[in-house]
Amino acid sequence: MPNLPSRGPLAWAAALAAGLCQPLGLAPFNLWPVSLLGLIGFFALLIRPKAQLAALAFAFAVGMYGLGVSWVYVSINTFGQAPVLLALLLTGLWVTFLALVFALPYGLWQRRLPGPLPLWALPPLWLLGEWLRSWLFTGFPWLYAGYGHLTSPLAGWAPVLGIFGLGLIIATTAALALALWQRQPGRWLALAGVAGLWGAGAALQQVAWTTPAGPVRTVAMVQPNIPQQHKWDPDWLMPTYDRLLTQSKALWGHNWLVWPEAALPTLMSEAQPFMARQAEVARESDTSLVTGVIVNEPHVIERDGRRLLGQRYYNSLVVLGMGQGVYHKQRLVPFGEYVPFDQQLRGVIEFFDLPMSVLHRGPANQQPLMLGHTPVWPAVCYEIVYPDLIAAGARRAEAILTVSNDAWFGRSIAPIQHLQMAQMRALETRRPVVRATNNGFSAIINARGEITAQAPQFELTSLSGSLLPARGNTPYMLTGSWPVVCLSLLALTLLIWRAKRARP
């Protein structure tokens, strides 16, 4: 493409600007055409002669994460008590780390094949980059391109290919658009390809994939709006209980009543009398009560050749009343729930000593919660952003329940991004999703990813509505992300083989 720099500061600035476009396609902006144009511009930079792939990808990712996860600063400064300059430094280091991970596939390609990057290598590289970021170093599956397409024609692909498949289609659209712009041979075939992908997405939206598992369930949740600075303050224990009980008075009798993540700000062993009373009320009201609580269990540890009785702590959900089940969170948030290299980092600043940063990971292969006679797959906070984890669990359930405490992020864009990801999980699995939070956004999402009830943010309130459980599996639930990952790996392998053969 003319007028685009191929290397140096101007090219990096152009890549940075393209990266800034990516979060604009997601909540709360939802300008997906802008992010698509940014992706086309990024791809155009990458295929220029002598393009510095790793540097361009790094600059693009700095723009994308610098805007899209700027809310990290709020957590570090406001609730981690880090001074402004230190919070800015730590946020910058986090963005830099994410940008380096983003640039890794492009750097590896250029190291392996120093020549020009083929246009058709761009979609599989993009897909493998998104997939890599879902598991490397425990993963940070945030800011995926597909989240901006909940309401676009491409939404029909979500139950078939999942969020990674959507990303592959969006990247393929960008590559095809670039082929049209460059007037490459077969450009009309490229136009037909774009029309086919988007038209098929629109047609797939009409497929139900799952069937109702009635009857309709009535659902209610309490949003206690506890200030984060008081969340674990012992003086706030009774006021927290009072808020939960006062807001719940009019909600008993619903099929399901949900309190949010760690709604009981104490250990389960200490909350047992309170929980026993609420279990009795729930049984009398024919209600399944679900509450978040920190479960502590005895655990034998060995130290200096001696066996000592210690404790394990889990971020958990517990069902009381008309139902049963306990779920321990499996995917923990680094620094928030556990501290990597804790021996070196604890005590350095308050951010590395947050109250619940000593949690343990729950075991794999846990069972769904039973709310009455309905199996429900739980996801605690950050877990809802892991698409394959939710898809696998939802196969054994008829609805999804996620609880969160997004007070960590203040008035940033993180809570609405988090809600949008929960909507995508509903669309991928065609299961309704209940999302109960401490201070918003609490919501009920139907099996098409549409919000049917939502509570305002930063208010002490309750929310009630209804949902229809669903039975059956979408194609994505059966296969997970492996088909698109393997397809992309195969495509890159063939492109590498072809490029090597073409060398003199």
FITORBA-366299 format. One record per residue (C-alpha): x, y, z. Coordinates in steps of 0.1 Angstrom, whole numbers. Layout:
<rs>
+-------+-------+-------+
|     x |     y |     z |
+-------+-------+-------+
|     X |     Y |     Z |
...
+-------+-------+-------+
</rs>
This chain:
<rs>
+-------+-------+-------+
|     x |     y |     z |
+-------+-------+-------+
|     0 |     0 |     0 |
|    14 |    34 |    -9 |
|    22 |    61 |    17 |
|    28 |    35 |    45 |
|    62 |    35 |    61 |
|    80 |     1 |    61 |
|   102 |     6 |    92 |
|   114 |    30 |   118 |
|    96 |    55 |   141 |
|    69 |    64 |   116 |
|    60 |    27 |   111 |
|    59 |    22 |   148 |
|    36 |    52 |   153 |
|    13 |    39 |   127 |
|    12 |     5 |   144 |
|     6 |    21 |   177 |
|   -24 |    40 |   162 |
|   -37 |     8 |   147 |
|   -35 |    -8 |   182 |
|   -54 |    20 |   198 |
|   -83 |    12 |   175 |
|   -87 |   -23 |   188 |
|  -103 |   -16 |   222 |
|  -127 |     8 |   204 |
|  -144 |   -22 |   189 |
|  -152 |   -36 |   223 |
|  -173 |   -25 |   252 |
|  -181 |     2 |   262 |
|  -174 |    17 |   227 |
|  -186 |   -11 |   204 |
|  -172 |     5 |   173 |
|  -162 |   -28 |   156 |
|  -157 |   -12 |   121 |
|  -130 |    10 |   137 |
|  -111 |   -20 |   151 |
|  -114 |   -38 |   118 |
|   -99 |    -8 |   100 |
|   -71 |    -7 |   125 |
|   -64 |   -44 |   119 |
|   -63 |   -39 |    82 |
|   -38 |   -11 |    87 |
|   -17 |   -33 |   110 |
|   -16 |   -61 |    84 |
|    -7 |   -36 |    57 |
|    23 |   -26 |    78 |
|    34 |   -62 |    83 |
|    36 |   -71 |    47 |
|    56 |   -41 |    36 |
|    91 |   -48 |    23 |
|   117 |   -50 |    51 |
|    90 |   -47 |    78 |
|   103 |   -51 |   113 |
|    76 |   -76 |   124 |
|    84 |   -79 |   161 |
|    88 |   -41 |   165 |
|    56 |   -34 |   147 |
|    36 |   -61 |   166 |
|    50 |   -47 |   199 |
|    40 |   -12 |   190 |
|     5 |   -23 |   180 |
|     1 |   -42 |   213 |
|    13 |   -13 |   234 |
|   -15 |     8 |   218 |
|   -41 |   -20 |   223 |
|   -32 |   -29 |   259 |
|   -22 |     7 |   269 |
|   -58 |    18 |   263 |
|   -77 |   -15 |   267 |
|   -63 |   -25 |   301 |
|   -55 |     9 |   315 |
|   -78 |    -1 |   344 |
|   -49 |   -20 |   359 |
|   -37 |    14 |   372 |
|   -68 |    18 |   393 |
|   -62 |   -16 |   411 |
|   -26 |    -8 |   418 |
|   -29 |    28 |   428 |
|   -63 |    30 |   445 |
|   -65 |    -4 |   462 |
|   -29 |   -15 |   461 |
|   -19 |    18 |   478 |
|    10 |    23 |   454 |
|    21 |    59 |   448 |
|    11 |    75 |   415 |
|    46 |    72 |   399 |
|    50 |    36 |   411 |
|    15 |    27 |   399 |
|    23 |    41 |   365 |
|    56 |    22 |   363 |
|    39 |   -11 |   373 |
|    11 |    -5 |   348 |
|    37 |     3 |   321 |
|    56 |   -29 |   330 |
|    24 |   -50 |   327 |
|    15 |   -35 |   293 |
|    51 |   -40 |   282 |
|    50 |   -77 |   292 |
|    17 |   -82 |   274 |
|    30 |   -65 |   243 |
|    61 |   -88 |   243 |
|    39 |  -119 |   245 |
|    18 |  -105 |   217 |
|    49 |   -99 |   195 |
|    63 |  -133 |   201 |
|    47 |  -152 |   172 |
|    57 |  -124 |   148 |
|    93 |  -124 |   161 |
|    95 |  -161 |   158 |
|    83 |  -160 |   122 |
|   108 |  -133 |   112 |
|   136 |  -152 |   129 |
|   127 |  -184 |   110 |
|   119 |  -167 |    77 |
|   135 |  -133 |    74 |
|   119 |  -125 |    41 |
|    86 |  -106 |    35 |
|    56 |  -119 |    55 |
|    30 |  -135 |    31 |
|    -4 |  -119 |    33 |
|   -21 |  -153 |    40 |
|     1 |  -160 |    70 |
|   -16 |  -131 |    88 |
|   -49 |  -148 |    98 |
|   -33 |  -179 |   113 |
|    -7 |  -159 |   131 |
|   -34 |  -137 |   146 |
|   -54 |  -167 |   157 |
|   -23 |  -185 |   173 |
|   -14 |  -152 |   190 |
|   -48 |  -150 |   207 |
|   -47 |  -186 |   216 |
|   -12 |  -183 |   231 |
|   -23 |  -155 |   253 |
|   -51 |  -177 |   267 |
|   -26 |  -200 |   285 |
|    10 |  -188 |   285 |
|    20 |  -178 |   320 |
|   -15 |  -189 |   332 |
|   -30 |  -167 |   304 |
|   -46 |  -133 |   301 |
|   -75 |  -138 |   276 |
|   -86 |  -102 |   273 |
|   -93 |   -78 |   244 |
|  -100 |  -105 |   218 |
|  -113 |   -91 |   185 |
|  -144 |  -113 |   185 |
|  -159 |   -97 |   216 |
|  -169 |   -67 |   195 |
|  -191 |   -88 |   173 |
|  -218 |   -99 |   197 |
|  -244 |   -81 |   175 |
|  -227 |   -82 |   141 |
|  -235 |  -108 |   114 |
|  -204 |  -127 |   126 |
|  -221 |  -135 |   159 |
|  -236 |  -167 |   143 |
|  -201 |  -182 |   142 |
|  -197 |  -181 |   180 |
|  -216 |  -213 |   188 |
|  -197 |  -230 |   160 |
|  -161 |  -218 |   164 |
|  -160 |  -199 |   196 |
|  -142 |  -166 |   203 |
|  -109 |  -178 |   187 |
|  -128 |  -188 |   155 |
|  -144 |  -154 |   154 |
|  -109 |  -139 |   157 |
|   -97 |  -160 |   128 |
|  -127 |  -149 |   106 |
|  -121 |  -112 |   115 |
|   -84 |  -115 |   106 |
|   -93 |  -133 |    74 |
|  -117 |  -105 |    66 |
|   -89 |   -80 |    71 |
|   -65 |  -100 |    49 |
|   -91 |  -103 |    22 |
|   -99 |   -66 |    23 |
|   -62 |   -59 |    20 |
|   -60 |   -82 |   -10 |
|   -88 |   -62 |   -26 |
|   -71 |   -29 |   -18 |
|   -39 |   -41 |   -34 |
|   -57 |   -54 |   -65 |
|   -41 |   -88 |   -61 |
|   -50 |  -115 |   -86 |
|   -82 |  -132 |   -76 |
|   -95 |  -101 |   -58 |
|  -130 |  -109 |   -68 |
|  -127 |  -143 |   -52 |
|  -115 |  -124 |   -21 |
|  -147 |  -103 |   -22 |
|  -168 |  -134 |   -25 |
|  -149 |  -149 |     5 |
|  -157 |  -119 |    27 |
|  -194 |  -120 |    16 |
|  -195 |  -157 |    22 |
|  -180 |  -155 |    57 |
|  -203 |  -127 |    68 |
|  -234 |  -141 |    51 |
|  -229 |  -175 |    67 |
|  -226 |  -159 |   101 |
|  -259 |  -141 |    96 |
|  -275 |  -174 |    85 |
|  -261 |  -193 |   115 |
|  -277 |  -169 |   138 |
|  -310 |  -185 |   130 |
|  -299 |  -220 |   142 |
|  -310 |  -227 |   178 |
|  -284 |  -253 |   186 |
|  -299 |  -261 |   220 |
|  -334 |  -268 |   233 |
|  -352 |  -254 |   263 |
|  -349 |  -274 |   295 |
|  -380 |  -258 |   311 |
|  -397 |  -247 |   332 |
|  -386 |  -211 |   335 |
|  -366 |  -203 |   366 |
|  -371 |  -171 |   386 |
|  -338 |  -156 |   395 |
|  -328 |  -129 |   420 |
|  -295 |  -115 |   431 |
|  -282 |   -90 |   457 |
|  -257 |   -63 |   448 |
|  -244 |   -52 |   482 |
|  -221 |   -24 |   469 |
|  -195 |   -29 |   497 |
|  -166 |    -3 |   492 |
|  -135 |   -23 |   483 |
|  -114 |    -6 |   510 |
|  -139 |   -20 |   536 |
|  -144 |   -54 |   520 |
|  -122 |   -73 |   545 |
|  -125 |   -48 |   574 |
|  -138 |   -67 |   605 |
|  -159 |   -37 |   615 |
|  -178 |   -41 |   582 |
|  -188 |   -78 |   588 |
|  -221 |   -71 |   604 |
|  -230 |   -41 |   581 |
|  -223 |   -65 |   552 |
|  -246 |   -92 |   566 |
|  -273 |   -65 |   572 |
|  -271 |   -54 |   536 |
|  -274 |   -89 |   523 |
|  -303 |   -98 |   546 |
|  -322 |   -65 |   540 |
|  -319 |   -67 |   502 |
|  -329 |  -104 |   503 |
|  -361 |  -100 |   523 |
|  -383 |   -95 |   492 |
|  -364 |  -121 |   471 |
|  -371 |  -153 |   491 |
|  -394 |  -174 |   471 |
|  -374 |  -170 |   438 |
|  -361 |  -203 |   425 |
|  -325 |  -190 |   427 |
|  -311 |  -163 |   449 |
|  -274 |  -154 |   443 |
|  -250 |  -134 |   465 |
|  -218 |  -123 |   448 |
|  -181 |  -134 |   450 |
|  -169 |  -136 |   486 |
|  -202 |  -120 |   497 |
|  -195 |  -133 |   532 |
|  -162 |  -114 |   541 |
|  -149 |  -140 |   565 |
|  -139 |  -177 |   565 |
|  -165 |  -203 |   560 |
|  -156 |  -219 |   594 |
|  -165 |  -186 |   611 |
|  -196 |  -179 |   590 |
|  -212 |  -213 |   597 |
|  -238 |  -201 |   622 |
|  -249 |  -173 |   598 |
|  -250 |  -197 |   568 |
|  -270 |  -223 |   588 |
|  -297 |  -198 |   595 |
|  -299 |  -186 |   558 |
|  -300 |  -223 |   547 |
|  -331 |  -228 |   568 |
|  -348 |  -196 |   555 |
|  -339 |  -208 |   519 |
|  -355 |  -242 |   525 |
|  -386 |  -227 |   540 |
|  -389 |  -204 |   509 |
|  -382 |  -232 |   484 |
|  -352 |  -212 |   472 |
|  -317 |  -222 |   462 |
|  -293 |  -197 |   478 |
|  -258 |  -194 |   463 |
|  -232 |  -174 |   481 |
|  -195 |  -166 |   476 |
|  -173 |  -173 |   506 |
|  -137 |  -182 |   514 |
|  -136 |  -219 |   523 |
|  -108 |  -230 |   546 |
|   -99 |  -266 |   550 |
|   -73 |  -284 |   571 |
|   -41 |  -293 |   553 |
|   -11 |  -312 |   564 |
|    22 |  -296 |   554 |
|    58 |  -308 |   559 |
|    84 |  -284 |   572 |
|   119 |  -292 |   583 |
|   110 |  -329 |   584 |
|    80 |  -323 |   606 |
|    43 |  -327 |   597 |
|    22 |  -297 |   607 |
|   -15 |  -290 |   604 |
|   -21 |  -260 |   582 |
|   -49 |  -245 |   562 |
|   -59 |  -242 |   525 |
|   -80 |  -214 |   514 |
|  -103 |  -214 |   484 |
|  -124 |  -187 |   467 |
|  -156 |  -207 |   466 |
|  -193 |  -208 |   459 |
|  -216 |  -227 |   482 |
|  -253 |  -237 |   477 |
|  -277 |  -235 |   506 |
|  -313 |  -245 |   509 |
|  -329 |  -262 |   479 |
|  -298 |  -275 |   462 |
|  -263 |  -287 |   469 |
|  -227 |  -282 |   459 |
|  -195 |  -264 |   466 |
|  -172 |  -251 |   439 |
|  -136 |  -239 |   444 |
|  -122 |  -214 |   418 |
|   -97 |  -230 |   395 |
|   -82 |  -201 |   376 |
|   -67 |  -176 |   401 |
|   -57 |  -140 |   394 |
|   -20 |  -133 |   398 |
|   -12 |  -109 |   426 |
|   -49 |  -106 |   435 |
|   -54 |  -142 |   447 |
|   -19 |  -155 |   447 |
|    15 |  -139 |   444 |
|    40 |  -154 |   420 |
|    75 |  -154 |   435 |
|    58 |  -146 |   468 |
|    90 |  -151 |   489 |
|   107 |  -123 |   470 |
|    77 |   -99 |   465 |
|    57 |  -100 |   497 |
|    64 |   -69 |   518 |
|    79 |   -49 |   490 |
|    47 |   -28 |   486 |
|    12 |   -31 |   499 |
|     0 |   -43 |   464 |
|    18 |   -76 |   469 |
|     1 |   -82 |   503 |
|   -36 |   -79 |   493 |
|   -59 |   -96 |   518 |
|   -69 |  -126 |   497 |
|   -36 |  -132 |   479 |
|   -30 |  -165 |   497 |
|   -56 |  -186 |   479 |
|   -52 |  -221 |   465 |
|   -64 |  -233 |   431 |
|   -95 |  -256 |   431 |
|   -92 |  -291 |   416 |
|  -101 |  -299 |   380 |
|  -131 |  -320 |   371 |
|  -154 |  -304 |   397 |
|  -192 |  -310 |   394 |
|  -218 |  -285 |   385 |
|  -238 |  -269 |   413 |
|  -274 |  -282 |   417 |
|  -299 |  -254 |   421 |
|  -330 |  -273 |   428 |
|  -330 |  -299 |   400 |
|  -310 |  -277 |   376 |
|  -273 |  -284 |   370 |
|  -255 |  -250 |   368 |
|  -219 |  -245 |   358 |
|  -201 |  -220 |   381 |
|  -174 |  -195 |   372 |
|  -159 |  -172 |   398 |
|  -149 |  -138 |   385 |
|  -120 |  -141 |   361 |
|  -129 |  -177 |   351 |
|  -156 |  -165 |   328 |
|  -130 |  -151 |   304 |
|  -116 |  -186 |   297 |
|  -138 |  -199 |   268 |
|  -127 |  -235 |   268 |
|  -130 |  -239 |   305 |
|  -166 |  -226 |   304 |
|  -175 |  -246 |   272 |
|  -163 |  -279 |   288 |
|  -182 |  -272 |   321 |
|  -214 |  -262 |   304 |
|  -217 |  -296 |   287 |
|  -228 |  -309 |   321 |
|  -251 |  -280 |   329 |
|  -282 |  -262 |   318 |
|  -271 |  -227 |   328 |
|  -240 |  -207 |   338 |
|  -236 |  -188 |   370 |
|  -207 |  -163 |   374 |
|  -200 |  -141 |   404 |
|  -176 |  -113 |   406 |
|  -163 |   -83 |   426 |
|  -153 |   -57 |   401 |
|  -149 |   -30 |   427 |
|  -112 |   -34 |   422 |
|  -115 |   -15 |   389 |
|  -134 |    15 |   400 |
|  -151 |    36 |   373 |
|  -129 |    22 |   346 |
|  -139 |     2 |   314 |
|  -130 |   -31 |   330 |
|  -165 |   -41 |   344 |
|  -183 |   -35 |   311 |
|  -156 |   -55 |   293 |
|  -161 |   -83 |   318 |
|  -198 |   -82 |   313 |
|  -193 |   -84 |   275 |
|  -172 |  -115 |   279 |
|  -199 |  -132 |   299 |
|  -223 |  -124 |   271 |
|  -200 |  -142 |   247 |
|  -199 |  -173 |   269 |
|  -237 |  -174 |   267 |
|  -236 |  -171 |   229 |
|  -209 |  -198 |   225 |
|  -227 |  -223 |   247 |
|  -263 |  -211 |   241 |
|  -268 |  -212 |   278 |
|  -283 |  -184 |   299 |
|  -258 |  -167 |   322 |
|  -265 |  -152 |   357 |
|  -239 |  -126 |   367 |
|  -240 |  -115 |   403 |
|  -215 |   -88 |   414 |
|  -206 |   -67 |   444 |
|  -211 |   -33 |   427 |
|  -221 |   -39 |   391 |
|  -227 |   -49 |   365 |
|  -251 |   -76 |   378 |
|  -271 |   -90 |   349 |
|  -292 |  -119 |   335 |
|  -282 |  -129 |   300 |
|  -302 |  -151 |   278 |
|  -289 |  -179 |   256 |
|  -284 |  -156 |   227 |
|  -260 |  -134 |   247 |
|  -287 |  -106 |   252 |
|  -290 |   -89 |   285 |
|  -326 |   -92 |   298 |
|  -321 |   -76 |   332 |
|  -293 |   -54 |   345 |
|  -286 |   -35 |   377 |
|  -269 |    -1 |   377 |
|  -233 |     2 |   388 |
|  -222 |    15 |   422 |
|  -257 |    11 |   439 |
|  -269 |   -10 |   468 |
|  -297 |   -28 |   451 |
|  -312 |   -61 |   440 |
|  -321 |   -76 |   406 |
|  -347 |  -101 |   397 |
|  -359 |  -117 |   365 |
|  -362 |  -151 |   348 |
|  -344 |  -174 |   325 |
|  -350 |  -206 |   305 |
|  -323 |  -233 |   311 |
|  -310 |  -250 |   279 |
|  -300 |  -285 |   270 |
|  -278 |  -298 |   242 |
|  -244 |  -289 |   229 |
|  -232 |  -263 |   204 |
|  -205 |  -275 |   180 |
|  -180 |  -253 |   199 |
|  -189 |  -270 |   232 |
|  -181 |  -304 |   217 |
|  -148 |  -295 |   200 |
|  -135 |  -265 |   220 |
|  -109 |  -243 |   202 |
|   -88 |  -271 |   188 |
|  -102 |  -272 |   153 |
|   -93 |  -236 |   145 |
|   -60 |  -239 |   164 |
|   -50 |  -270 |   144 |
|   -62 |  -254 |   111 |
|   -40 |  -224 |   118 |
|   -10 |  -245 |   127 |
|   -15 |  -265 |    95 |
|   -18 |  -233 |    74 |
|    14 |  -219 |    88 |
|    32 |  -251 |    83 |
|    23 |  -252 |    47 |
|    32 |  -215 |    42 |
|    66 |  -221 |    58 |
|    72 |  -251 |    37 |
|    62 |  -232 |     5 |
|    84 |  -202 |    15 |
|   114 |  -225 |    20 |
|   109 |  -242 |   -13 |
|   107 |  -208 |   -30 |
|   141 |  -198 |   -17 |
|   170 |  -199 |   -42 |
+-------+-------+-------+
</rs>
